[in-house]
Amino acid sequence: MSACGVVAVIRAPSKDVLVDISRALLAGGVISIEVTMSTPDALKGIELLARQFAAEALIGVGTVLDAKTASDAISAGAQFVVSPAFDADVVKTVNLANVICIPGAFTPTEILRAHHGGADVVKVFPSTALGPGYFKDILAPLPFLKLTPTGGVDAKNAGAWIKAGAVCVGAGSSLVPKDAMSKGDWSAITANAKEFIRVINEARSTK
């Protein structure tokens, strides 16, 4: 996940387009794919992607609000579980399954609680109002934390987040636009993926 530097957060209109979206992302170098539970038949979609792209991608689930959903997604093949907030039962379920756990948090207290509670990476959400400087401020006294921003991340600011200390970034509509999905413009998604990877690699090389 951190090797690639970007997690594609997919809110697809149906599970049927997930394969095409994932193939387009992989062609652009993005190998971490998060299917949100707001996607219709999300669990079936995760199962489909896990079966088809197991050797080349890391397939996960997002917007997980309870332990049962986490368990069901892991059974479907999810290799990482993302939540918008910290829930002890969700984290416990994910940890017991030996799957990557990424709960959400906002304040320093929440972030540290999530870390101590079993998070592998903490998703700082929403990150739009905070900016990359927030990560620098948090990581100065707490350099052991692994943080990722979600919300408002695009190719223009992804590099700044990486330079501020993010292990990776989560990108949704800026990476997989709704119009590209609706038109089946998979080449546009591949181009976006390539640009994200270029920006992140450049940021890491000059960090």
Buried (B, 14 or more C-beta within 10 A) or exposed (E): BEEBBBBBBBBBEEBEBBBBBBBBBBBBBBBBBBBBBEBEBBBBBBBBBBEBBEEEBBBBBBBBEEBEBBBBBBEBBBBBBBBBBBBEEBBBBBBEBEBBBBBBBBEBEBBBBBBEBBBBBBBBBBBEEBBBEBBEEBBEEEEEBBBBBBBBBBBEBBBBBBBBBBBBBBBBBBBBBEEBBEEEBBEBBBBBBBBBBBBBBBBEEEE
